[in-house]
Amino acid sequence: MNILILGSGGREHALAWKLSQSIKVSRIFTGPGNAGTSYLGTNLQLDPEDFNAVKKAVLENNIKMVIVGPEAPLVAGIHDFFLSDNALKNVPVIGPDKSAARLEGSKDFAKAFLTKHEIPTAPYKSFDRSTIKEVPDFLKSFASPYVIKADGLAAGKGVLIFENLDDAEKEVTAMLDGKFGKAGHKVVIEQFLKGIELSVFIVTDGNSYKLLPEAKDYKRVGVGDTGLNTGGMGAVSPVPFANRGFIEKVKQRIIDPTIKGLSEEGINYKGFIFFGLMNVSGDPYVIEYNARLGDPESEVTIPRIKSDLFELMEGVAEGNLSERILEIDERYVTTVMVTSGGYPGHYEKGKEISGLERTKDCVVFHSGTKMSDDKVVTAGGRVLAVSAWGRTMSEALHGSYGNAGLLSFDNMYYRTDIGFDLQEKC
């Protein structure tokens, strides 16, 4: 079977890497892909949000399954586009339809869903221009810090935390005044939860689900979780504090009620669900839903899947996921994200990358790369994710950092403390 993976990051490279191992997969196309995916199949220069371009690629390349990596095309309704097109309606899309993708596309919808179905989450209230005068009183109803969220997709920049009440009020006004465009036409304010974050993932066919490996990623650019937020500077899996008892709480209190709630609301969800969680004194709370896999979490969770990932994708498409086998590697996997100097601020592209051929006993997933005159060059802020296995987290990190040290390009940077806060818990 020919498969098209939409997206261009490390998540998509990880999906292509794993799916290429299946005897049921004939050819892999990635659109637009990166230098890494080009080694596993064919890159197609298309925009995942240009649905007509996707249709053309599917028909021209005899694509029989589409796996959607990023959230934007899902929220925009690519699944619905396929279902409504006679030439595409029989090509399964792994990723939720527009209604289901609201779990990520609208913070207000997600919080209302959580509240309605009694799934643990922080107290909140939503505001728009007509209720802006109520914001100060609501903020004063609980102690700082204050969590302010733009309702829609804001390229990962729409969630801010403030210690100061005046700053929080100003940010709400700025969002409602158009700081994030349509994404900020509604704003969610919620109480801050104190704890430690982790990410839990499932894949579902709308009825049953398979629990994938959990992960913890590191968002801040600097050592010791300092500096600006990024798309993720590294990740580890498994998460030491997410023991069987904790994961059982997650299943009973969060995952099962989510699947049941979607069904009750007539939402047929087919694809991945990412549960952004906070462990508050041993109890899980939902911070956010995402309608796809995470990045860089994919670069540690997918390498821990021992069984055939395509079998799960096929189970989603055919609605018989419960009959499919999922085997998980018990070893640790860690990934260290190698970035362009200056990221997440200004950075330069087009820097030639050397040392890729020297790495061993790891997988280097490409994120922001492209081919230029038969050379791999940088094409983004997050450039490469160096993933390695180990019997212990320390052993895995030794592999990730040892191999990251073999790579080189002008102004290269990576954090040197990924997973260090968790090693004492291993």
VEXKESE-176824 format. One record per residue (C-alpha): residue number from 0; x, y, z. Coordinates in nm, 2 decimals. Layout:
N
<pt k="NUM" X="X" Y="Y" Z="Z"/>
...
END
This chain:
426
<pt k="0" X="0.00" Y="0.00" Z="0.00"/>
<pt k="1" X="0.12" Y="0.35" Z="-0.08"/>
<pt k="2" X="0.09" Y="0.60" Z="0.21"/>
<pt k="3" X="0.10" Y="0.97" Z="0.23"/>
<pt k="4" X="0.23" Y="1.14" Z="0.55"/>
<pt k="5" X="0.14" Y="1.51" Z="0.57"/>
<pt k="6" X="0.39" Y="1.73" Z="0.75"/>
<pt k="7" X="0.76" Y="1.82" Z="0.76"/>
<pt k="8" X="0.89" Y="1.77" Z="1.11"/>
<pt k="9" X="1.05" Y="1.51" Z="1.33"/>
<pt k="10" X="0.72" Y="1.36" Z="1.41"/>
<pt k="11" X="0.66" Y="1.29" Z="1.04"/>
<pt k="12" X="1.01" Y="1.14" Z="1.00"/>
<pt k="13" X="0.95" Y="0.92" Z="1.29"/>
<pt k="14" X="0.62" Y="0.80" Z="1.14"/>
<pt k="15" X="0.79" Y="0.73" Z="0.81"/>
<pt k="16" X="1.08" Y="0.55" Z="0.97"/>
<pt k="17" X="0.85" Y="0.32" Z="1.16"/>
<pt k="18" X="0.60" Y="0.26" Z="0.88"/>
<pt k="19" X="0.89" Y="0.18" Z="0.64"/>
<pt k="20" X="0.95" Y="-0.13" Z="0.85"/>
<pt k="21" X="0.61" Y="-0.28" Z="0.76"/>
<pt k="22" X="0.59" Y="-0.54" Z="0.49"/>
<pt k="23" X="0.24" Y="-0.41" Z="0.41"/>
<pt k="24" X="0.37" Y="-0.07" Z="0.31"/>
<pt k="25" X="0.49" Y="-0.04" Z="-0.05"/>
<pt k="26" X="0.59" Y="0.33" Z="-0.09"/>
<pt k="27" X="0.59" Y="0.62" Z="0.15"/>
<pt k="28" X="0.53" Y="0.98" Z="0.03"/>
<pt k="29" X="0.57" Y="1.27" Z="0.26"/>
<pt k="30" X="0.44" Y="1.62" Z="0.19"/>
<pt k="31" X="0.64" Y="1.83" Z="0.21"/>
<pt k="32" X="0.88" Y="1.62" Z="0.42"/>
<pt k="33" X="1.24" Y="1.70" Z="0.49"/>
<pt k="34" X="1.59" Y="1.56" Z="0.42"/>
<pt k="35" X="1.53" Y="1.26" Z="0.65"/>
<pt k="36" X="1.20" Y="1.15" Z="0.49"/>
<pt k="37" X="1.36" Y="1.18" Z="0.15"/>
<pt k="38" X="1.58" Y="0.88" Z="0.24"/>
<pt k="39" X="1.27" Y="0.67" Z="0.32"/>
<pt k="40" X="1.05" Y="0.75" Z="0.02"/>
<pt k="41" X="0.94" Y="1.04" Z="-0.19"/>
<pt k="42" X="0.89" Y="1.40" Z="-0.08"/>
<pt k="43" X="0.61" Y="1.59" Z="-0.24"/>
<pt k="44" X="0.63" Y="1.97" Z="-0.24"/>
<pt k="45" X="0.29" Y="2.04" Z="-0.12"/>
<pt k="46" X="0.12" Y="2.24" Z="0.15"/>
<pt k="47" X="-0.08" Y="2.01" Z="0.38"/>
<pt k="48" X="-0.34" Y="2.29" Z="0.41"/>
<pt k="49" X="-0.39" Y="2.31" Z="0.03"/>
<pt k="50" X="-0.65" Y="2.03" Z="0.01"/>
<pt k="51" X="-0.67" Y="2.04" Z="-0.37"/>
<pt k="52" X="-0.29" Y="1.99" Z="-0.39"/>
<pt k="53" X="-0.32" Y="1.70" Z="-0.15"/>
<pt k="54" X="-0.60" Y="1.55" Z="-0.36"/>
<pt k="55" X="-0.39" Y="1.58" Z="-0.68"/>
<pt k="56" X="-0.10" Y="1.40" Z="-0.50"/>
<pt k="57" X="-0.32" Y="1.12" Z="-0.37"/>
<pt k="58" X="-0.47" Y="1.05" Z="-0.72"/>
<pt k="59" X="-0.14" Y="1.08" Z="-0.91"/>
<pt k="60" X="0.05" Y="0.85" Z="-0.67"/>
<pt k="61" X="-0.22" Y="0.59" Z="-0.61"/>
<pt k="62" X="-0.22" Y="0.67" Z="-0.23"/>
<pt k="63" X="-0.44" Y="0.44" Z="-0.03"/>
<pt k="64" X="-0.40" Y="0.60" Z="0.32"/>
<pt k="65" X="-0.32" Y="0.95" Z="0.44"/>
<pt k="66" X="-0.17" Y="1.01" Z="0.79"/>
<pt k="67" X="-0.19" Y="1.37" Z="0.91"/>
<pt k="68" X="0.09" Y="1.49" Z="1.12"/>
<pt k="69" X="0.03" Y="1.85" Z="1.22"/>
<pt k="70" X="-0.29" Y="2.00" Z="1.37"/>
<pt k="71" X="-0.37" Y="2.28" Z="1.12"/>
<pt k="72" X="-0.50" Y="2.07" Z="0.83"/>
<pt k="73" X="-0.71" Y="1.86" Z="1.08"/>
<pt k="74" X="-0.87" Y="2.17" Z="1.24"/>
<pt k="75" X="-0.93" Y="2.31" Z="0.89"/>
<pt k="76" X="-1.12" Y="1.99" Z="0.79"/>
<pt k="77" X="-0.90" Y="1.78" Z="0.57"/>
<pt k="78" X="-1.08" Y="1.46" Z="0.69"/>
<pt k="79" X="-1.41" Y="1.61" Z="0.59"/>
<pt k="80" X="-1.27" Y="1.72" Z="0.26"/>
<pt k="81" X="-1.19" Y="1.36" Z="0.18"/>
<pt k="82" X="-1.52" Y="1.22" Z="0.29"/>
<pt k="83" X="-1.71" Y="1.47" Z="0.08"/>
<pt k="84" X="-1.51" Y="1.41" Z="-0.24"/>
<pt k="85" X="-1.62" Y="1.11" Z="-0.46"/>
<pt k="86" X="-1.26" Y="1.05" Z="-0.58"/>
<pt k="87" X="-1.12" Y="1.05" Z="-0.22"/>
<pt k="88" X="-1.40" Y="0.92" Z="0.01"/>
<pt k="89" X="-1.26" Y="0.56" Z="0.01"/>
<pt k="90" X="-0.91" Y="0.68" Z="0.10"/>
<pt k="91" X="-0.89" Y="0.66" Z="0.49"/>
<pt k="92" X="-0.75" Y="0.96" Z="0.67"/>
<pt k="93" X="-0.58" Y="0.89" Z="1.00"/>
<pt k="94" X="-0.67" Y="1.20" Z="1.19"/>
<pt k="95" X="-1.00" Y="1.33" Z="1.33"/>
<pt k="96" X="-1.26" Y="1.52" Z="1.13"/>
<pt k="97" X="-1.32" Y="1.90" Z="1.19"/>
<pt k="98" X="-1.58" Y="1.84" Z="1.46"/>
<pt k="99" X="-1.35" Y="1.61" Z="1.66"/>
<pt k="100" X="-1.04" Y="1.83" Z="1.60"/>
<pt k="101" X="-1.21" Y="2.10" Z="1.81"/>
<pt k="102" X="-1.05" Y="1.92" Z="2.10"/>
<pt k="103" X="-0.73" Y="2.10" Z="2.00"/>
<pt k="104" X="-0.87" Y="2.37" Z="1.77"/>
<pt k="105" X="-1.08" Y="2.54" Z="2.04"/>
<pt k="106" X="-0.96" Y="2.57" Z="2.40"/>
<pt k="107" X="-1.31" Y="2.68" Z="2.50"/>
<pt k="108" X="-1.47" Y="2.37" Z="2.34"/>
<pt k="109" X="-1.21" Y="2.14" Z="2.51"/>
<pt k="110" X="-1.27" Y="2.29" Z="2.86"/>
<pt k="111" X="-1.64" Y="2.27" Z="2.82"/>
<pt k="112" X="-1.61" Y="1.91" Z="2.71"/>
<pt k="113" X="-1.39" Y="1.83" Z="3.01"/>
<pt k="114" X="-1.63" Y="2.00" Z="3.25"/>
<pt k="115" X="-1.94" Y="1.84" Z="3.10"/>
<pt k="116" X="-1.79" Y="1.49" Z="3.12"/>
<pt k="117" X="-1.64" Y="1.54" Z="3.47"/>
<pt k="118" X="-1.28" Y="1.49" Z="3.36"/>
<pt k="119" X="-1.03" Y="1.65" Z="3.60"/>
<pt k="120" X="-0.91" Y="1.99" Z="3.48"/>
<pt k="121" X="-0.84" Y="2.33" Z="3.62"/>
<pt k="122" X="-1.13" Y="2.57" Z="3.69"/>
<pt k="123" X="-1.18" Y="2.81" Z="3.40"/>
<pt k="124" X="-1.40" Y="3.07" Z="3.23"/>
<pt k="125" X="-1.41" Y="3.19" Z="2.87"/>
<pt k="126" X="-1.44" Y="3.56" Z="2.76"/>
<pt k="127" X="-1.49" Y="3.75" Z="2.44"/>
<pt k="128" X="-1.53" Y="4.12" Z="2.37"/>
<pt k="129" X="-1.88" Y="4.13" Z="2.51"/>
<pt k="130" X="-1.77" Y="4.00" Z="2.85"/>
<pt k="131" X="-1.43" Y="4.17" Z="2.88"/>
<pt k="132" X="-1.54" Y="4.38" Z="3.18"/>
<pt k="133" X="-1.58" Y="4.06" Z="3.38"/>
<pt k="134" X="-1.22" Y="3.96" Z="3.34"/>
<pt k="135" X="-1.07" Y="4.15" Z="3.64"/>
<pt k="136" X="-1.32" Y="4.01" Z="3.89"/>
<pt k="137" X="-1.26" Y="3.66" Z="3.76"/>
<pt k="138" X="-0.88" Y="3.69" Z="3.78"/>
<pt k="139" X="-0.91" Y="3.82" Z="4.14"/>
<pt k="140" X="-1.12" Y="3.51" Z="4.23"/>
<pt k="141" X="-0.80" Y="3.30" Z="4.26"/>
<pt k="142" X="-0.44" Y="3.34" Z="4.34"/>
<pt k="143" X="-0.16" Y="3.39" Z="4.09"/>
<pt k="144" X="-0.01" Y="3.27" Z="3.86"/>
<pt k="145" X="-0.27" Y="3.33" Z="3.59"/>
<pt k="146" X="-0.30" Y="3.11" Z="3.28"/>
<pt k="147" X="-0.43" Y="3.29" Z="2.97"/>
<pt k="148" X="-0.51" Y="3.09" Z="2.66"/>
<pt k="149" X="-0.61" Y="3.21" Z="2.31"/>
<pt k="150" X="-0.91" Y="2.99" Z="2.21"/>
<pt k="151" X="-0.78" Y="2.88" Z="1.87"/>
<pt k="152" X="-0.45" Y="2.77" Z="1.71"/>
<pt k="153" X="-0.17" Y="3.03" Z="1.76"/>
<pt k="154" X="0.14" Y="2.84" Z="1.64"/>
<pt k="155" X="0.22" Y="2.73" Z="1.99"/>
<pt k="156" X="0.24" Y="3.09" Z="2.12"/>
<pt k="157" X="-0.12" Y="3.12" Z="2.25"/>
<pt k="158" X="-0.07" Y="3.01" Z="2.61"/>
<pt k="159" X="0.09" Y="3.25" Z="2.86"/>
<pt k="160" X="0.14" Y="3.25" Z="3.23"/>
<pt k="161" X="0.16" Y="3.57" Z="3.44"/>
<pt k="162" X="0.24" Y="3.63" Z="3.81"/>
<pt k="163" X="0.11" Y="3.99" Z="3.80"/>
<pt k="164" X="-0.26" Y="4.06" Z="3.78"/>
<pt k="165" X="-0.22" Y="4.38" Z="3.57"/>
<pt k="166" X="-0.01" Y="4.19" Z="3.32"/>
<pt k="167" X="-0.27" Y="3.92" Z="3.29"/>
<pt k="168" X="-0.54" Y="4.17" Z="3.23"/>
<pt k="169" X="-0.34" Y="4.35" Z="2.96"/>
<pt k="170" X="-0.27" Y="4.02" Z="2.79"/>
<pt k="171" X="-0.64" Y="3.93" Z="2.78"/>
<pt k="172" X="-0.71" Y="4.27" Z="2.62"/>
<pt k="173" X="-0.43" Y="4.23" Z="2.37"/>
<pt k="174" X="-0.56" Y="3.89" Z="2.26"/>
<pt k="175" X="-0.92" Y="4.01" Z="2.23"/>
<pt k="176" X="-0.78" Y="4.31" Z="2.03"/>
<pt k="177" X="-0.63" Y="4.08" Z="1.77"/>
<pt k="178" X="-0.28" Y="3.99" Z="1.89"/>
<pt k="179" X="-0.33" Y="3.63" Z="1.76"/>
<pt k="180" X="-0.59" Y="3.72" Z="1.49"/>
<pt k="181" X="-0.90" Y="3.49" Z="1.49"/>
<pt k="182" X="-0.73" Y="3.25" Z="1.74"/>
<pt k="183" X="-0.78" Y="3.52" Z="2.01"/>
<pt k="184" X="-1.14" Y="3.62" Z="1.94"/>
<pt k="185" X="-1.22" Y="3.42" Z="2.25"/>
<pt k="186" X="-0.99" Y="3.38" Z="2.55"/>
<pt k="187" X="-0.98" Y="3.11" Z="2.82"/>
<pt k="188" X="-0.86" Y="3.20" Z="3.17"/>
<pt k="189" X="-0.79" Y="2.91" Z="3.40"/>
<pt k="190" X="-0.64" Y="2.84" Z="3.74"/>
<pt k="191" X="-0.27" Y="2.74" Z="3.75"/>
<pt k="192" X="-0.20" Y="2.38" Z="3.84"/>
<pt k="193" X="0.11" Y="2.31" Z="4.03"/>
<pt k="194" X="0.28" Y="1.98" Z="3.95"/>
<pt k="195" X="0.49" Y="1.81" Z="3.69"/>
<pt k="196" X="0.38" Y="1.77" Z="3.32"/>
<pt k="197" X="0.37" Y="1.46" Z="3.10"/>
<pt k="198" X="0.21" Y="1.36" Z="2.78"/>
<pt k="199" X="0.00" Y="1.05" Z="2.73"/>
<pt k="200" X="-0.11" Y="0.93" Z="2.38"/>
<pt k="201" X="-0.37" Y="0.69" Z="2.24"/>
<pt k="202" X="-0.48" Y="0.59" Z="1.89"/>
<pt k="203" X="-0.85" Y="0.52" Z="1.85"/>
<pt k="204" X="-1.09" Y="0.40" Z="1.58"/>
<pt k="205" X="-1.38" Y="0.57" Z="1.76"/>
<pt k="206" X="-1.48" Y="0.27" Z="1.97"/>
<pt k="207" X="-1.17" Y="0.11" Z="2.12"/>
<pt k="208" X="-0.82" Y="0.25" Z="2.17"/>
<pt k="209" X="-0.46" Y="0.15" Z="2.22"/>
<pt k="210" X="-0.25" Y="0.32" Z="2.48"/>
<pt k="211" X="0.09" Y="0.43" Z="2.34"/>
<pt k="212" X="0.40" Y="0.50" Z="2.54"/>
<pt k="213" X="0.39" Y="0.82" Z="2.75"/>
<pt k="214" X="0.66" Y="1.09" Z="2.74"/>
<pt k="215" X="0.78" Y="1.40" Z="2.91"/>
<pt k="216" X="0.92" Y="1.68" Z="2.69"/>
<pt k="217" X="1.12" Y="1.99" Z="2.78"/>
<pt k="218" X="0.99" Y="2.32" Z="2.64"/>
<pt k="219" X="1.22" Y="2.59" Z="2.77"/>
<pt k="220" X="1.52" Y="2.67" Z="2.55"/>
<pt k="221" X="1.78" Y="2.70" Z="2.83"/>
<pt k="222" X="1.94" Y="2.46" Z="3.08"/>
<pt k="223" X="1.74" Y="2.43" Z="3.40"/>
<pt k="224" X="1.41" Y="2.51" Z="3.22"/>
<pt k="225" X="1.51" Y="2.87" Z="3.17"/>
<pt k="226" X="1.45" Y="3.11" Z="2.88"/>
<pt k="227" X="1.18" Y="3.12" Z="2.62"/>
<pt k="228" X="0.93" Y="2.85" Z="2.54"/>
<pt k="229" X="1.00" Y="2.64" Z="2.23"/>
<pt k="230" X="0.84" Y="2.36" Z="2.03"/>
<pt k="231" X="1.04" Y="2.12" Z="2.25"/>
<pt k="232" X="1.41" Y="2.07" Z="2.32"/>
<pt k="233" X="1.40" Y="1.70" Z="2.40"/>
<pt k="234" X="1.19" Y="1.42" Z="2.55"/>
<pt k="235" X="1.21" Y="1.10" Z="2.75"/>
<pt k="236" X="1.00" Y="0.78" Z="2.77"/>
<pt k="237" X="0.90" Y="0.61" Z="2.98"/>
<pt k="238" X="0.83" Y="0.87" Z="3.25"/>
<pt k="239" X="0.96" Y="0.74" Z="3.59"/>
<pt k="240" X="0.68" Y="0.89" Z="3.80"/>
<pt k="241" X="0.41" Y="0.76" Z="3.57"/>
<pt k="242" X="0.39" Y="0.42" Z="3.73"/>
<pt k="243" X="0.11" Y="0.16" Z="3.68"/>
<pt k="244" X="-0.10" Y="0.31" Z="3.95"/>
<pt k="245" X="-0.08" Y="0.66" Z="3.80"/>
<pt k="246" X="-0.15" Y="0.54" Z="3.44"/>
<pt k="247" X="-0.45" Y="0.35" Z="3.57"/>
<pt k="248" X="-0.59" Y="0.67" Z="3.71"/>
<pt k="249" X="-0.53" Y="0.83" Z="3.37"/>
<pt k="250" X="-0.72" Y="0.56" Z="3.20"/>
<pt k="251" X="-1.01" Y="0.55" Z="3.44"/>
<pt k="252" X="-1.05" Y="0.93" Z="3.50"/>
<pt k="253" X="-0.94" Y="1.08" Z="3.17"/>
<pt k="254" X="-0.90" Y="0.85" Z="2.87"/>
<pt k="255" X="-1.21" Y="0.63" Z="2.92"/>
<pt k="256" X="-1.44" Y="0.93" Z="2.99"/>
<pt k="257" X="-1.30" Y="1.11" Z="2.69"/>
<pt k="258" X="-1.38" Y="0.82" Z="2.45"/>
<pt k="259" X="-1.72" Y="0.78" Z="2.61"/>
<pt k="260" X="-1.79" Y="1.16" Z="2.59"/>
<pt k="261" X="-1.70" Y="1.18" Z="2.23"/>
<pt k="262" X="-1.94" Y="0.89" Z="2.15"/>
<pt k="263" X="-2.22" Y="1.05" Z="2.35"/>
<pt k="264" X="-2.18" Y="1.37" Z="2.15"/>
<pt k="265" X="-2.19" Y="1.18" Z="1.82"/>
<pt k="266" X="-1.83" Y="1.26" Z="1.74"/>
<pt k="267" X="-1.66" Y="0.97" Z="1.56"/>
<pt k="268" X="-1.29" Y="1.02" Z="1.64"/>
<pt k="269" X="-1.04" Y="0.83" Z="1.43"/>
<pt k="270" X="-0.68" Y="0.90" Z="1.49"/>
<pt k="271" X="-0.44" Y="1.00" Z="1.77"/>
<pt k="272" X="-0.53" Y="1.19" Z="2.09"/>
<pt k="273" X="-0.26" Y="1.36" Z="2.29"/>
<pt k="274" X="-0.34" Y="1.42" Z="2.65"/>
<pt k="275" X="-0.13" Y="1.70" Z="2.80"/>
<pt k="276" X="-0.14" Y="1.62" Z="3.17"/>
<pt k="277" X="-0.03" Y="1.76" Z="3.50"/>
<pt k="278" X="0.06" Y="1.53" Z="3.78"/>
<pt k="279" X="-0.07" Y="1.71" Z="4.09"/>
<pt k="280" X="0.04" Y="1.52" Z="4.40"/>
<pt k="281" X="-0.02" Y="1.19" Z="4.22"/>
<pt k="282" X="-0.35" Y="1.28" Z="4.05"/>
<pt k="283" X="-0.37" Y="1.35" Z="3.68"/>
<pt k="284" X="-0.54" Y="1.67" Z="3.54"/>
<pt k="285" X="-0.59" Y="1.76" Z="3.18"/>
<pt k="286" X="-0.41" Y="2.08" Z="3.07"/>
<pt k="287" X="-0.49" Y="2.03" Z="2.70"/>
<pt k="288" X="-0.60" Y="1.80" Z="2.43"/>
<pt k="289" X="-0.41" Y="1.77" Z="2.10"/>
<pt k="290" X="-0.56" Y="1.60" Z="1.80"/>
<pt k="291" X="-0.23" Y="1.44" Z="1.68"/>
<pt k="292" X="0.10" Y="1.31" Z="1.81"/>
<pt k="293" X="0.35" Y="1.54" Z="1.98"/>
<pt k="294" X="0.69" Y="1.66" Z="1.86"/>
<pt k="295" X="0.95" Y="1.58" Z="2.00"/>
<pt k="296" X="0.75" Y="1.32" Z="2.20"/>
<pt k="297" X="0.70" Y="1.12" Z="1.88"/>
<pt k="298" X="1.08" Y="1.08" Z="1.86"/>
<pt k="299" X="1.08" Y="0.88" Z="2.18"/>
<pt k="300" X="0.74" Y="0.71" Z="2.18"/>
<pt k="301" X="0.74" Y="0.57" Z="1.82"/>
<pt k="302" X="1.09" Y="0.40" Z="1.87"/>
<pt k="303" X="0.94" Y="0.22" Z="2.17"/>
<pt k="304" X="0.67" Y="0.06" Z="1.95"/>
<pt k="305" X="0.80" Y="-0.29" Z="1.87"/>
<pt k="306" X="0.50" Y="-0.42" Z="1.67"/>
<pt k="307" X="0.39" Y="-0.31" Z="1.32"/>
<pt k="308" X="0.26" Y="0.05" Z="1.34"/>
<pt k="309" X="0.08" Y="0.01" Z="1.01"/>
<pt k="310" X="-0.13" Y="-0.26" Z="1.16"/>
<pt k="311" X="-0.26" Y="0.00" Z="1.41"/>
<pt k="312" X="-0.33" Y="0.25" Z="1.13"/>
<pt k="313" X="-0.51" Y="-0.02" Z="0.93"/>
<pt k="314" X="-0.71" Y="-0.10" Z="1.24"/>
<pt k="315" X="-0.82" Y="0.26" Z="1.28"/>
<pt k="316" X="-0.92" Y="0.28" Z="0.91"/>
<pt k="317" X="-1.12" Y="-0.05" Z="0.92"/>
<pt k="318" X="-1.27" Y="0.00" Z="1.27"/>
<pt k="319" X="-1.12" Y="-0.31" Z="1.42"/>
<pt k="320" X="-0.84" Y="-0.16" Z="1.62"/>
<pt k="321" X="-0.92" Y="-0.38" Z="1.92"/>
<pt k="322" X="-0.81" Y="-0.69" Z="1.72"/>
<pt k="323" X="-0.47" Y="-0.54" Z="1.65"/>
<pt k="324" X="-0.15" Y="-0.61" Z="1.85"/>
<pt k="325" X="0.06" Y="-0.34" Z="2.02"/>
<pt k="326" X="0.39" Y="-0.44" Z="2.17"/>
<pt k="327" X="0.60" Y="-0.19" Z="2.37"/>
<pt k="328" X="0.98" Y="-0.19" Z="2.42"/>
<pt k="329" X="1.04" Y="-0.17" Z="2.79"/>
<pt k="330" X="1.37" Y="0.02" Z="2.73"/>
<pt k="331" X="1.41" Y="0.39" Z="2.78"/>
<pt k="332" X="1.43" Y="0.62" Z="2.48"/>
<pt k="333" X="1.56" Y="0.97" Z="2.50"/>
<pt k="334" X="1.59" Y="1.24" Z="2.24"/>
<pt k="335" X="1.79" Y="1.56" Z="2.24"/>
<pt k="336" X="1.68" Y="1.83" Z="2.00"/>
<pt k="337" X="1.97" Y="2.00" Z="1.81"/>
<pt k="338" X="1.86" Y="2.35" Z="1.71"/>
<pt k="339" X="1.98" Y="2.66" Z="1.52"/>
<pt k="340" X="2.15" Y="2.92" Z="1.73"/>
<pt k="341" X="1.91" Y="3.20" Z="1.82"/>
<pt k="342" X="1.60" Y="2.97" Z="1.82"/>
<pt k="343" X="1.32" Y="3.04" Z="1.91"/>
<pt k="344" X="1.41" Y="3.39" Z="1.81"/>
<pt k="345" X="1.59" Y="3.49" Z="1.49"/>
<pt k="346" X="1.81" Y="3.22" Z="1.34"/>
<pt k="347" X="1.97" Y="3.16" Z="1.00"/>
<pt k="348" X="1.90" Y="2.87" Z="0.76"/>
<pt k="349" X="2.10" Y="2.69" Z="0.50"/>
<pt k="350" X="2.39" Y="2.58" Z="0.72"/>
<pt k="351" X="2.55" Y="2.26" Z="0.60"/>
<pt k="352" X="2.52" Y="1.97" Z="0.85"/>
<pt k="353" X="2.81" Y="1.73" Z="0.90"/>
<pt k="354" X="2.86" Y="1.42" Z="1.11"/>
<pt k="355" X="2.54" Y="1.24" Z="1.03"/>
<pt k="356" X="2.73" Y="0.94" Z="0.89"/>
<pt k="357" X="2.93" Y="0.91" Z="1.21"/>
<pt k="358" X="2.64" Y="0.85" Z="1.44"/>
<pt k="359" X="2.57" Y="0.49" Z="1.56"/>
<pt k="360" X="2.33" Y="0.30" Z="1.79"/>
<pt k="361" X="2.07" Y="0.58" Z="1.76"/>
<pt k="362" X="1.82" Y="0.73" Z="1.51"/>
<pt k="363" X="1.86" Y="1.09" Z="1.40"/>
<pt k="364" X="1.52" Y="1.22" Z="1.32"/>
<pt k="365" X="1.52" Y="1.52" Z="1.09"/>
<pt k="366" X="1.30" Y="1.82" Z="1.18"/>
<pt k="367" X="1.41" Y="2.14" Z="1.01"/>
<pt k="368" X="1.63" Y="2.01" Z="0.72"/>
<pt k="369" X="1.63" Y="2.00" Z="0.35"/>
<pt k="370" X="1.85" Y="1.87" Z="0.07"/>
<pt k="371" X="2.07" Y="2.13" Z="-0.12"/>
<pt k="372" X="2.30" Y="2.01" Z="-0.40"/>
<pt k="373" X="2.32" Y="1.66" Z="-0.24"/>
<pt k="374" X="2.40" Y="1.81" Z="0.10"/>
<pt k="375" X="2.18" Y="1.82" Z="0.41"/>
<pt k="376" X="2.13" Y="2.18" Z="0.53"/>
<pt k="377" X="1.93" Y="2.34" Z="0.81"/>
<pt k="378" X="1.59" Y="2.47" Z="0.72"/>
<pt k="379" X="1.43" Y="2.55" Z="1.06"/>
<pt k="380" X="1.48" Y="2.63" Z="1.42"/>
<pt k="381" X="1.46" Y="2.28" Z="1.55"/>
<pt k="382" X="1.69" Y="2.08" Z="1.32"/>
<pt k="383" X="1.75" Y="1.73" Z="1.44"/>
<pt k="384" X="1.63" Y="1.50" Z="1.72"/>
<pt k="385" X="1.89" Y="1.24" Z="1.83"/>
<pt k="386" X="1.71" Y="0.94" Z="1.98"/>
<pt k="387" X="1.88" Y="0.65" Z="2.16"/>
<pt k="388" X="1.77" Y="0.35" Z="2.36"/>
<pt k="389" X="1.90" Y="0.23" Z="2.69"/>
<pt k="390" X="1.83" Y="-0.01" Z="2.97"/>
<pt k="391" X="1.83" Y="0.29" Z="3.20"/>
<pt k="392" X="1.76" Y="0.66" Z="3.13"/>
<pt k="393" X="2.12" Y="0.74" Z="3.19"/>
<pt k="394" X="2.23" Y="0.49" Z="2.93"/>
<pt k="395" X="1.98" Y="0.63" Z="2.67"/>
<pt k="396" X="2.09" Y="0.98" Z="2.74"/>
<pt k="397" X="2.46" Y="0.88" Z="2.70"/>
<pt k="398" X="2.36" Y="0.76" Z="2.35"/>
<pt k="399" X="2.17" Y="1.07" Z="2.27"/>
<pt k="400" X="2.43" Y="1.31" Z="2.39"/>
<pt k="401" X="2.73" Y="1.11" Z="2.26"/>
<pt k="402" X="2.58" Y="1.12" Z="1.91"/>
<pt k="403" X="2.46" Y="1.48" Z="1.93"/>
<pt k="404" X="2.83" Y="1.57" Z="1.99"/>
<pt k="405" X="2.92" Y="1.41" Z="1.66"/>
<pt k="406" X="2.70" Y="1.65" Z="1.47"/>
<pt k="407" X="2.81" Y="1.99" Z="1.36"/>
<pt k="408" X="2.68" Y="2.30" Z="1.18"/>
<pt k="409" X="2.74" Y="2.67" Z="1.22"/>
<pt k="410" X="2.59" Y="2.81" Z="1.55"/>
<pt k="411" X="2.45" Y="2.47" Z="1.65"/>
<pt k="412" X="2.29" Y="2.45" Z="2.00"/>
<pt k="413" X="2.13" Y="2.19" Z="2.23"/>
<pt k="414" X="2.03" Y="2.17" Z="2.59"/>
<pt k="415" X="2.27" Y="1.96" Z="2.81"/>
<pt k="416" X="2.03" Y="1.86" Z="3.08"/>
<pt k="417" X="1.74" Y="1.68" Z="2.92"/>
<pt k="418" X="1.61" Y="1.41" Z="3.16"/>
<pt k="419" X="1.85" Y="1.50" Z="3.44"/>
<pt k="420" X="1.56" Y="1.60" Z="3.67"/>
<pt k="421" X="1.41" Y="1.26" Z="3.64"/>
<pt k="422" X="1.72" Y="1.03" Z="3.66"/>
<pt k="423" X="1.70" Y="1.01" Z="4.04"/>
<pt k="424" X="1.35" Y="0.87" Z="4.01"/>
<pt k="425" X="1.46" Y="0.59" Z="3.78"/>
END
